[in-house]
Amino acid sequence: MLCAWWDWKGIIHKELLPPGKAINWDLYRRQLKRFKQEGEKIRPVSINRKGVVFHHDNARPHTSLVIRQILREFDLEVLMHHHIALNLHPEFFACFGFFRFL
Protein backbone atom coordinates (compact mmCIF):
# COMPACT_ATOMS: atom_id res chain seq x y z
CA MET A 1 0.00 0.00 0.00
CA LEU A 2 1.26 3.46 -0.88
CA CYS A 3 0.61 6.19 1.68
CA ALA A 4 1.15 9.68 0.30
CA TRP A 5 0.79 13.25 1.56
CA TRP A 6 0.79 16.13 -0.88
CA ASP A 7 -0.15 19.72 -1.43
CA TRP A 8 -0.77 21.78 -4.55
CA LYS A 9 2.97 21.79 -5.34
CA GLY A 10 3.39 18.02 -5.27
CA ILE A 11 4.19 15.11 -2.99
CA ILE A 12 5.60 16.02 0.43
CA HIS A 13 5.99 12.53 1.90
CA LYS A 14 5.29 8.97 0.80
CA GLU A 15 5.72 5.53 2.31
CA LEU A 16 5.30 2.12 0.74
CA LEU A 17 4.01 -0.43 3.21
CA PRO A 18 4.89 -4.12 2.90
CA PRO A 19 2.21 -6.39 1.40
CA GLY A 20 -0.45 -7.29 3.95
CA LYS A 21 0.53 -4.50 6.37
CA ALA A 22 -2.54 -2.77 7.80
CA ILE A 23 -2.66 0.79 9.04
CA ASN A 24 -3.55 1.18 12.70
CA TRP A 25 -3.50 4.32 14.83
CA ASP A 26 0.09 3.74 15.98
CA LEU A 27 1.47 3.38 12.46
CA TYR A 28 -0.56 6.39 11.31
CA ARG A 29 0.78 8.40 14.27
CA ARG A 30 4.36 7.59 13.27
CA GLN A 31 3.59 8.42 9.63
CA LEU A 32 2.12 11.80 10.61
CA LYS A 33 5.23 12.66 12.59
CA ARG A 34 7.47 11.71 9.63
CA PHE A 35 5.21 13.74 7.31
CA LYS A 36 5.56 16.76 9.60
CA GLN A 37 9.37 16.41 9.71
CA GLU A 38 9.62 15.96 5.95
CA GLY A 39 7.25 18.86 5.33
CA GLU A 40 9.31 21.16 7.54
CA LYS A 41 12.38 20.34 5.42
CA ILE A 42 10.71 20.53 2.00
CA ARG A 43 8.03 23.20 2.52
CA PRO A 44 8.66 24.96 5.84
CA VAL A 45 6.53 27.98 4.95
CA SER A 46 3.53 25.86 3.94
CA ILE A 47 3.69 23.41 6.84
CA ASN A 48 4.22 25.98 9.59
CA ARG A 49 1.74 28.64 8.55
CA LYS A 50 -1.65 29.12 10.14
CA GLY A 51 -4.73 27.95 8.30
CA VAL A 52 -3.34 24.70 6.85
CA VAL A 53 -6.22 22.32 6.18
CA PHE A 54 -5.53 18.59 6.46
CA HIS A 55 -7.88 16.18 4.71
CA HIS A 56 -8.19 12.47 5.31
CA ASP A 57 -11.01 9.99 5.37
CA ASN A 58 -12.77 8.87 8.52
CA ALA A 59 -11.20 5.41 8.84
CA ARG A 60 -10.80 4.36 12.46
CA PRO A 61 -7.01 4.91 12.58
CA HIS A 62 -7.56 8.46 11.30
CA THR A 63 -10.21 9.39 13.85
CA SER A 64 -8.70 7.96 17.03
CA LEU A 65 -8.23 10.26 20.00
CA VAL A 66 -4.43 10.02 19.75
CA ILE A 67 -4.48 11.12 16.09
CA ARG A 68 -6.86 14.00 16.79
CA GLN A 69 -4.53 15.18 19.56
CA ILE A 70 -1.50 15.03 17.25
CA LEU A 71 -3.30 16.99 14.55
CA ARG A 72 -4.23 19.61 17.16
CA GLU A 73 -0.61 19.67 18.35
CA PHE A 74 0.51 20.25 14.73
CA ASP A 75 -2.10 23.03 14.52
CA LEU A 76 -3.77 21.50 11.46
CA GLU A 77 -7.42 22.11 10.72
CA VAL A 78 -9.03 18.83 9.67
CA LEU A 79 -11.47 18.78 6.78
CA MET A 80 -13.60 15.69 7.32
CA HIS A 81 -15.98 14.30 4.75
CA HIS A 82 -19.10 12.20 4.74
CA HIS A 83 -18.42 8.48 5.16
CA ILE A 84 -20.07 7.74 1.81
CA ALA A 85 -19.43 9.54 -1.46
CA LEU A 86 -23.08 10.29 -2.07
CA ASN A 87 -22.44 11.91 -5.44
CA LEU A 88 -20.76 8.84 -6.97
CA HIS A 89 -22.83 6.17 -8.58
CA PRO A 90 -21.16 2.69 -8.63
CA GLU A 91 -20.51 2.95 -12.40
CA PHE A 92 -18.29 6.00 -11.80
CA PHE A 93 -15.85 3.93 -9.75
CA ALA A 94 -14.71 2.32 -13.03
CA CYS A 95 -13.18 5.71 -13.90
CA PHE A 96 -10.65 5.21 -11.11
CA GLY A 97 -9.38 1.85 -12.31
CA PHE A 98 -5.97 3.27 -13.25
CA PHE A 99 -5.12 3.53 -9.52
CA ARG A 100 -4.54 -0.22 -9.51
CA PHE A 101 -1.39 0.31 -11.56
CA LEU A 102 0.30 2.91 -9.34
C-alpha positions as CSV (number, residue, x, y, z in Angstrom):
1,M,0.0,0.0,0.0
2,L,1.3,3.5,-0.9
3,C,0.6,6.2,1.7
4,A,1.2,9.7,0.3
5,W,0.8,13.2,1.6
6,W,0.8,16.1,-0.9
7,D,-0.2,19.7,-1.4
8,W,-0.8,21.8,-4.6
9,K,3.0,21.8,-5.3
10,G,3.4,18.0,-5.3
11,I,4.2,15.1,-3.0
12,I,5.6,16.0,0.4
13,H,6.0,12.5,1.9
14,K,5.3,9.0,0.8
15,E,5.7,5.5,2.3
16,L,5.3,2.1,0.7
17,L,4.0,-0.4,3.2
18,P,4.9,-4.1,2.9
19,P,2.2,-6.4,1.4
20,G,-0.4,-7.3,4.0
21,K,0.5,-4.5,6.4
22,A,-2.5,-2.8,7.8
23,I,-2.7,0.8,9.0
24,N,-3.5,1.2,12.7
25,W,-3.5,4.3,14.8
26,D,0.1,3.7,16.0
27,L,1.5,3.4,12.5
28,Y,-0.6,6.4,11.3
29,R,0.8,8.4,14.3
30,R,4.4,7.6,13.3
31,Q,3.6,8.4,9.6
32,L,2.1,11.8,10.6
33,K,5.2,12.7,12.6
34,R,7.5,11.7,9.6
35,F,5.2,13.7,7.3
36,K,5.6,16.8,9.6
37,Q,9.4,16.4,9.7
38,E,9.6,16.0,6.0
39,G,7.3,18.9,5.3
40,E,9.3,21.2,7.5
41,K,12.4,20.3,5.4
42,I,10.7,20.5,2.0
43,R,8.0,23.2,2.5
44,P,8.7,25.0,5.8
45,V,6.5,28.0,4.9
46,S,3.5,25.9,3.9
47,I,3.7,23.4,6.8
48,N,4.2,26.0,9.6
49,R,1.7,28.6,8.5
50,K,-1.7,29.1,10.1
51,G,-4.7,27.9,8.3
52,V,-3.3,24.7,6.9
53,V,-6.2,22.3,6.2
54,F,-5.5,18.6,6.5
55,H,-7.9,16.2,4.7
56,H,-8.2,12.5,5.3
57,D,-11.0,10.0,5.4
58,N,-12.8,8.9,8.5
59,A,-11.2,5.4,8.8
60,R,-10.8,4.4,12.5
61,P,-7.0,4.9,12.6
62,H,-7.6,8.5,11.3
63,T,-10.2,9.4,13.9
64,S,-8.7,8.0,17.0
65,L,-8.2,10.3,20.0
66,V,-4.4,10.0,19.7
67,I,-4.5,11.1,16.1
68,R,-6.9,14.0,16.8
69,Q,-4.5,15.2,19.6
70,I,-1.5,15.0,17.2
71,L,-3.3,17.0,14.5
72,R,-4.2,19.6,17.2
73,E,-0.6,19.7,18.3
74,F,0.5,20.3,14.7
75,D,-2.1,23.0,14.5
76,L,-3.8,21.5,11.5
77,E,-7.4,22.1,10.7
78,V,-9.0,18.8,9.7
79,L,-11.5,18.8,6.8
80,M,-13.6,15.7,7.3
81,H,-16.0,14.3,4.8
82,H,-19.1,12.2,4.7
83,H,-18.4,8.5,5.2
84,I,-20.1,7.7,1.8
85,A,-19.4,9.5,-1.5
86,L,-23.1,10.3,-2.1
87,N,-22.4,11.9,-5.4
88,L,-20.8,8.8,-7.0
89,H,-22.8,6.2,-8.6
90,P,-21.2,2.7,-8.6
91,E,-20.5,3.0,-12.4
92,F,-18.3,6.0,-11.8
93,F,-15.9,3.9,-9.8
94,A,-14.7,2.3,-13.0
95,C,-13.2,5.7,-13.9
96,F,-10.7,5.2,-11.1
97,G,-9.4,1.8,-12.3
98,F,-6.0,3.3,-13.2
99,F,-5.1,3.5,-9.5
100,R,-4.5,-0.2,-9.5
101,F,-1.4,0.3,-11.6
102,L,0.3,2.9,-9.3
